[in-house]
Amino acid sequence: MRLSGADIIVKTLIEQGCDTVFGYPGGQILNVYDSLYTHQNEINHAYSRRMSRGAAHAADGYARATGKVGVVISTSGPGATNLVTGIATACLDSVPIVAICGNVPTTQIGTDSFQEIDITGVTLPITKHNYFVGRVEELADTIREAFALAASGRPGPVLIDVPKDVQIACCDYEPQPPAKPEPPKAAKEIRIKEAANYINAARRPYIYFGGGMITAGAQEEMLRLADMIDAPIGCSLMGISGIPTDHPRFLGMQGMHGHYASSMAMHHADLIISLGVRFNDRVTGNRHKFATGAKIVHIDVDGSELSKTVNAVCGLRGDVKPTLDALLPLITAGEKPEWRAEVDGFRAGEDEYLDHRAGMTPRNAILTLNRHLGENTRRLYPTSVSIRCGLRRTSRSAHLADSYRAAVSGLWASASERLSVRLSERENAAFSLPETAASVCVCRSLLPPLPTMFRLSFLFSITECSEWYVSGRRSFFQQALLEYRT
């Protein structure tokens, strides 16, 4: 069939399994918006109510929550540059998104035309790859390649720049099956054997995982390894929700903003087994003093992360799941009671810093919520003593309540006269939240309704609409608008 470039963009997105796109219209992308309107029964468009910046973060959050490739659409110039923060976030957090930007016609490229910007040059350092589509015949295959690339290996953002005349031009379009990412591959056998030797020789092993372990779906393999070598487990910020927080081996997030027990266990370990995680400055602090008595075995699909900030005695470039599958048969199982007792001492030391006061405190509010959570809900982990909250009234709250629901993985409850939380008195008070949503930060700006992904219900007695902002040492969310009953 013969279609315009704009229709090819939309039809190819549908072909790739995309059911929702986020965006903000503008002059150089209006043809695509016309096509989105025509195909509204096949693909949804979530309109960013302020600017395209919010759409970029929404696509990022959508990808984290669904496991699909997020898609954001923007016009040229300021519309395209507004995507930069969202694209950078997806790049550093390894989130697969495809950004499609309109641009001025090809005849005006390089002439400093109105709202012309070299967005491929601007985003080159923060994308896996950039495409400038100069011919409509290349458009469909470029989008297919972008989807496959975004989800392959270490996921990340891909940008496609489409001039307006390419959107208007027509060519033949033939539907194809969805593009498939590259299959996961294990590390080299010689490296796996080398890693097994280090692990079998360790007397105080510590497992440190991040978002790469979650992306690879290697939770079961990691827990089997931990049980075999009797190792405690810690995680990075991106690893939160990777395993249940009440798992007996889990010490919590590590590092400057993490748990005392997890950080101390890593510092005193003689072997750190790193799975799909970066060693950034919030984890290491002074790199020259970081875990000086420990050797590091690092497994990551991105070879550039191996020994990038701290030296690994054994770096394995490969997907975490198949690499662990090949590694486990080579591991000698054994208990380490002395190391376990030392880790238990770190746990006891952390307990001294917790807020054990009775009554309405931030920690008690979260513990009360935990008692009402379902089995398929990530439990809140109230270990920070510095959780705080600010209340800001807004006359727009009633409108916002009808406009969107925000995901939230924590709650600060105040004993003020305005709010009375009665969860402990009501057996039917509960909320449900998908496990994967715990590490999602969708609420960076006002977003369109996402009720199927995030559902939050509490029984409250509150006198007026309010918009809550919650923050804490381990909080990775910006705002939460609570459903309530007056």
C-alpha angles and dihedrals in degrees: 000000000000115000139166120254091254091053090046090055093053096041091049091050089053089046090055092055097258110153100169133038127185124213156124121238127240140162098274095048101041093106090061090049090053088054092047088055090051092051097038091127090060103039133025125224117209108204117217105226098210113024143323091274090075090049091057092053090045091054088048092052092044091055092049094049100043104030089232128117109272118225128206126182125202142166125242130280114010091010091058095043090051087067094061098091092047092047091049090050091052090047096052093041094044097239119158112235134150117213116200115195129186118222140185117283116286090249089063098044109122095017097097089247121183109299092353114152133167093238093167089059093044094052099035095105094049103045134071088228141345129215130199108195110209098168129045090223089067096049104089095045091047092056091047091050091047092054092049093046095047091056099038125099108333102009119234148142126300123191128209119194113201120185117221096246090055088055090053098043119092134223140153117289126199119187116235135188117274113282113254124219120237112282115255116262131202123234120264116292093237090056092048091053090048091051091049090055092053092047094048091050095050120108097183107032123177126191117215118185137177142180092303090068090053092047090051092049091231099142095117093047092049093050091048089053091049092051093048095052096030093237131161117234131224133171145203124243091270090051095061110121091024091117132006111286091225093058108128093233096047115102097177134240117345131220141037094335095031141084126306094224094050094048093046093048090053091047093051097041121110092208128032114197106200119197120191096329141121126230099224126169093266087062103038104032104186101017092206090060098038115121092328093178096050134088117214129225107189125193116186137148089222108071092196090070094060110104090346096133104001125028118252119206087209122025118187118194107203146087111298098231101052090038092055090045089058093041101050098069089057095054122101110220119226143144124249107199096171092053091045091053090050091051090049087056090055089052091052090049091053091051090063090066096053125103106251097171119132124240131035106350129145092253094048091049091055093045088052090054090050091059090060100045123115123237093257094054126095108243119233116246110217105190102121117098093196101064108137138170140203124204118214121182119217132183089214096063095097089054092045091052089060093043105054148349120226128215116238131179098186142035135203111204120198128206090224122135091251097063133047116178110202100178092120090055098047121066092194096057108113145129134205127216128172113250093237091055092068093082095038121113103192097143101079090119138356106306134191120259115294101171095147092058102039126030122171125174130172133167107237139166106214131157101217144006112279136172114227128209117195127192137169144153092278100026116123097179130087108201144001129197108203125218107227145174118228 
